[in-house]
Amino acid sequence: ANIRTQQETQISSWFGFSLILTNSLSGHRDRLVDILIKNNIECRPIVAGNFTKNPVIKFLDYEICGDLAVSDEIHQNGFFVGNDFRDLSNEINWLHGLIKDFEQNIYKRNMKRALITGITGQDGAYLSKLLIDKGYKVFGTVRRSTSEKFVNLKYLNVFDKIKFYDFDLLELSNIQNVIKETKPHEIYHLAAQSFVPTSFQVPIVTTAAAQEDAKGCCMHNCFWT
C-alpha cells in the first residue's frame, strides 16, 4: 500500500481523516493535493508534523531531543481530507478513484523503458520477458517486410505487453525516430544479419546495417536529458 491512514474507530471525525503517502507516492503530496482541491475535495496540512519547520518557531525558546524522522515524514507526506457527519460513500469512492489514477500516472512516469531490436528472436523474446517481469515498459522493433509470427513472444505470454515499431536498419532517420518516440532508458541491440553465410554473400548490406544502427544509437542522448 502507498497510503497509510488513521486507525478505524467506527466514530466519524467532524473535521477530517488523515492520509500519509508512502513508497512510490512519497514526495508527491503537493501535486496530489492540487488535484484533489481542483476536484472540490478539501485538504489541510497535518499540523502535528515537524513543528520546528513552522516560521513561528523562531519566536519560541525550544530544544530538539532526538531524531525527528517520523515528524518529517508526516510533515512532508501527510494531509487531512475533509469529513462530514453525513454519508460520504460516493465522495469517498470519488476520492479513491482520483488517488488511484494519480498513483497509476506516477507508476507510468517512474517505469523504466527498454527498446529491444531483434525482439522476435529467441534472445530478444527471453530478454523482453525478463524486463517485463522486472516492471519495465518494453518496446520492440520489427522489420517492415517480416513474415514473423511472433511465436517466441506468444509462447512466453509477453506479446500483448509489448509495443512494436517498424524498423529498418538501413534507414538512419527511422532509427532516430523510434528512439525519439520511445525515449528508452536502455537499448538492447540484437537485430542483425542472423545467417552467417548470408552475411558473407551480401557484405555491403550487412556492414551498412551495422553502421547505420550504430549511428542511431549513438545519437540516443541527443533527444533528451
C-alpha positions as CSV (number, residue, x, y, z in Angstrom):
1,A,0.0,0.0,0.0
2,N,1.2,3.5,-0.8
3,I,-1.1,5.3,1.7
4,R,-1.3,5.0,5.4
5,T,-4.4,6.2,7.2
6,Q,-5.6,6.6,10.8
7,Q,-7.0,3.5,12.6
8,E,-10.7,2.9,12.1
9,T,-12.6,3.6,15.3
10,Q,-16.2,3.4,13.9
11,I,-16.6,7.0,15.1
12,S,-16.6,9.7,12.4
13,S,-14.4,12.7,13.0
14,W,-16.2,16.0,12.3
15,F,-13.0,17.6,11.0
16,G,-11.3,15.1,8.7
17,F,-9.2,12.0,8.4
18,S,-5.5,11.8,7.9
19,L,-3.6,10.3,5.0
20,I,0.2,9.7,4.7
21,L,1.8,9.0,1.4
22,T,4.4,6.3,1.4
23,N,6.6,4.3,-1.1
24,S,6.2,5.4,-4.7
25,L,3.8,8.3,-3.7
26,S,6.2,9.7,-1.1
27,G,7.2,13.2,-2.0
28,H,4.2,13.8,-4.3
29,R,1.8,15.2,-1.7
30,D,1.6,18.7,-3.1
31,R,0.8,17.5,-6.6
32,L,-1.9,15.2,-5.3
33,V,-3.4,17.8,-3.0
34,D,-3.6,20.2,-6.1
35,I,-5.6,17.5,-7.9
36,L,-7.9,16.9,-5.0
37,I,-8.6,20.6,-4.5
38,K,-9.4,21.1,-8.2
39,N,-11.9,18.3,-7.8
40,N,-13.6,20.0,-4.9
41,I,-12.1,17.8,-2.2
42,E,-10.9,20.0,0.7
43,C,-7.5,19.2,2.2
44,R,-5.5,20.6,5.1
45,P,-1.9,20.0,6.3
46,I,-1.3,17.9,9.3
47,V,-0.3,20.4,12.0
48,A,1.2,17.6,14.1
49,G,4.1,17.3,11.7
50,N,7.5,18.8,12.3
51,F,6.6,22.0,14.1
52,T,10.2,23.1,14.1
53,K,9.7,24.0,10.4
54,N,6.9,26.4,11.2
55,P,8.1,30.1,10.9
56,V,6.7,30.9,14.3
57,I,9.4,28.7,15.9
58,K,11.9,31.5,15.8
59,F,9.9,33.3,18.5
60,L,10.0,30.3,20.9
61,D,12.6,29.0,23.2
62,Y,13.0,25.3,22.5
63,E,15.4,22.4,22.1
64,I,15.2,19.2,20.0
65,C,15.6,15.9,21.6
66,G,16.4,13.0,19.3
67,D,15.6,12.4,15.7
68,L,12.6,13.9,14.0
69,A,12.4,11.5,11.1
70,V,8.8,10.5,11.8
71,S,7.8,14.1,12.2
72,D,9.5,14.9,8.9
73,E,7.6,12.1,7.1
74,I,4.3,13.4,8.4
75,H,5.3,17.0,7.6
76,Q,6.2,16.2,4.0
77,N,3.7,13.5,3.1
78,G,0.7,13.9,5.4
79,F,-2.5,15.8,5.0
80,F,-6.1,15.8,6.1
81,V,-9.1,15.2,3.8
82,G,-12.3,17.0,4.9
83,N,-15.0,14.9,6.5
84,D,-18.7,15.3,7.5
85,F,-21.3,13.7,9.7
86,R,-23.5,12.6,6.7
87,D,-22.9,9.6,4.5
88,L,-19.9,10.3,2.2
89,S,-19.8,6.9,0.4
90,N,-19.9,8.4,-3.0
91,E,-17.4,11.1,-2.2
92,I,-15.0,8.5,-0.7
93,N,-15.3,6.4,-3.9
94,W,-14.5,9.6,-5.9
95,L,-11.5,10.3,-3.7
96,H,-10.3,6.7,-4.1
97,G,-10.6,6.9,-7.9
98,L,-8.6,10.2,-8.0
99,I,-5.8,8.7,-5.9
100,K,-5.7,5.5,-7.9
101,D,-5.4,7.5,-11.2
102,F,-2.7,9.6,-9.6
103,E,-0.8,6.5,-8.4
104,Q,-1.0,5.0,-11.9
105,N,0.4,8.1,-13.5
106,I,3.3,8.1,-11.0
107,Y,3.9,4.5,-11.8
108,K,4.0,5.0,-15.5
109,R,6.2,8.0,-15.1
110,N,8.7,6.1,-13.0
111,M,8.6,3.0,-15.1
112,K,11.9,2.2,-16.9
113,R,11.6,1.9,-20.7
114,A,13.7,-0.5,-22.8
115,L,14.0,-0.7,-26.5
116,I,14.9,-4.1,-28.0
117,T,15.8,-4.5,-31.6
118,G,15.5,-8.1,-32.9
119,I,12.9,-8.8,-30.3
120,T,11.2,-11.6,-32.2
121,G,14.3,-13.9,-31.9
122,Q,14.9,-16.3,-29.1
123,D,17.3,-13.9,-27.2
124,G,15.0,-10.9,-27.7
125,A,11.9,-12.8,-26.5
126,Y,13.5,-14.1,-23.3
127,L,15.1,-10.7,-22.6
128,S,11.7,-9.0,-23.0
129,K,10.1,-11.4,-20.6
130,L,12.9,-10.7,-18.1
131,L,12.5,-7.0,-18.3
132,I,8.7,-7.1,-18.2
133,D,8.9,-9.2,-15.1
134,K,11.1,-6.5,-13.6
135,G,8.5,-3.9,-14.3
136,Y,9.9,-2.4,-17.5
137,K,7.8,-0.9,-20.3
138,V,9.2,-2.8,-23.4
139,F,9.3,-1.6,-27.0
140,G,10.3,-3.9,-29.8
141,T,11.3,-3.3,-33.4
142,V,10.2,-5.5,-36.3
143,R,11.3,-5.4,-39.9
144,R,8.7,-3.9,-42.2
145,S,8.9,-6.9,-44.6
146,T,9.0,-9.5,-41.9
147,S,6.6,-12.5,-42.0
148,E,7.4,-13.2,-38.4
149,K,4.6,-14.9,-36.4
150,F,5.9,-13.8,-33.0
151,V,6.0,-17.4,-31.9
152,N,8.6,-16.8,-29.2
153,L,6.9,-13.8,-27.7
154,K,3.5,-15.6,-27.7
155,Y,5.0,-18.7,-26.2
156,L,6.3,-16.6,-23.3
157,N,3.0,-14.7,-22.9
158,V,4.5,-11.3,-23.4
159,F,3.3,-10.5,-26.9
160,D,0.4,-8.3,-25.7
161,K,2.6,-6.4,-23.3
162,I,5.0,-5.0,-25.9
163,K,4.6,-2.1,-28.3
164,F,6.1,-2.8,-31.7
165,Y,7.6,-0.4,-34.2
166,D,8.5,-0.9,-37.9
167,F,12.3,-0.7,-38.1
168,D,14.8,-0.7,-40.9
169,L,18.5,-0.9,-40.0
170,L,19.4,0.8,-43.3
171,E,17.4,4.0,-42.5
172,L,19.1,6.3,-40.1
173,S,16.0,8.6,-39.7
174,N,13.8,5.6,-38.9
175,I,16.2,4.6,-36.1
176,Q,16.3,8.1,-34.7
177,N,12.5,8.5,-34.8
178,V,11.9,5.2,-33.0
179,I,14.4,6.2,-30.3
180,K,13.0,9.7,-30.0
181,E,9.4,8.4,-29.6
182,T,10.1,5.6,-27.1
183,K,12.7,7.6,-25.1
184,P,14.3,4.4,-23.7
185,H,16.4,4.3,-20.6
186,E,18.1,1.2,-22.1
187,I,18.7,0.0,-25.6
188,Y,19.4,-3.7,-26.4
189,H,20.5,-4.1,-29.9
190,L,20.0,-7.7,-31.1
191,A,18.9,-7.1,-34.6
192,A,21.4,-8.1,-37.3
193,Q,22.0,-10.4,-40.2
194,S,21.2,-13.6,-38.4
195,F,22.6,-16.0,-41.0
196,V,26.3,-16.1,-41.2
197,P,26.6,-17.5,-44.8
198,T,24.3,-14.7,-46.0
199,S,26.3,-12.0,-44.2
200,F,29.3,-13.0,-46.3
201,Q,27.2,-13.1,-49.5
202,V,26.0,-9.6,-49.0
203,P,28.8,-7.9,-47.0
204,I,27.9,-4.4,-48.0
205,V,24.3,-4.6,-46.8
206,T,25.5,-6.4,-43.6
207,T,28.1,-3.7,-42.9
208,A,25.8,-0.8,-43.8
209,A,23.1,-2.1,-41.5
210,A,25.5,-2.2,-38.6
211,Q,26.9,1.2,-39.3
212,E,23.5,3.0,-39.6
213,D,22.2,1.4,-36.4
214,A,25.3,2.4,-34.5
215,K,24.8,6.0,-35.6
216,G,21.2,6.0,-34.5
217,C,22.0,4.5,-31.1
218,C,24.9,6.9,-30.6
219,M,22.5,9.8,-31.1
220,H,20.3,8.4,-28.3
221,N,21.3,11.2,-25.9
222,C,20.7,14.0,-28.4
223,F,17.0,14.0,-28.0
224,W,16.5,14.4,-24.2
225,T,18.4,14.6,-21.0
